[in-house]
Amino acid sequence: MSAHIRNLLLAATVLAAGTATAVASDLPAKQRAKAVAPAPVVEAFNPWMLRVRAIAVMPTDSAGLYTGGSRLVGSSVGISDMVMPEVDVSYFFTKNIAVEAICCVTPHKVKGTGGLAGYGEIGKTLLFPPTVLAQYHFTDLGAFKPYVGVGVNYTHYFMRGSGPNYSGFKLKDSWGVAGQIGFDYMLDKNWGINFDIKKIMMEPDGSVTLNPSTAVTAKVKINPWIIGTGVTYKF
């Protein structure tokens, strides 16, 4: 290639570069900004969720009662319903898989039914039932986010005394399975409303003395439904 041709090619390259620069400088400011706009920032995934609910604790109560080795046929127990506040915390391993821990303390009255109805209240107790559930959350329905859960419950019973015709009322701590269905409806990325139903298996062994000296043992089936509604906050 001759020196003359090389010089012509070099001049053409310089001219083209200058023209491209001039054209770019003539573009509107918005177009230039768009051309160099940074990549969108992906919002960090926060795994924590908090709920505050009002719950109704409704035992499906019954009991097998025994004295002197014989069953008290036609006698059972009734346990009062209760409405209480509840707080739970959820941790999301993924957007679908989470674990939820719930806790509250609920007071209940226990009374005799059937053949024991005339003896009045057996006693009072506080239920402390910490429960942990593994959950699956459905995330493809927009703001409506239903979930299901299954887990384990441990309940400790704080005894608060016996009725006037009884003494020594006791319930032993119990373990049981818990199940759950519910949904969150998110109003924005942080706040939502929640509706939740749980079934917890609580079947403690119990004992009491019917004054003056009739010892009664029991296998109590509390097994409450817990229905709640409240506020969700997603961090």
Secondary structure, DSSP 8 states (H G I E B T S, - for coil): --HHHHHHHHHHHHHHHHHHHHHHHHS-HHHHHHHT-----------EEEEEEEEEEE---EEEEEETTEE-TTEEEEE--EEEEEEEEEEESSSSEEEEEEE--EEEEEEEEETTGGG-EEEEEEEE--EEEEEEE--SSTTEEEEEEEEEEEEEEEEEEE-TTEEEEEE--EEEEEEEEEEEEESSSSEEEEEEEEEE----EEEEEETTTEEEEEEEE---EEEEEEEEEE-
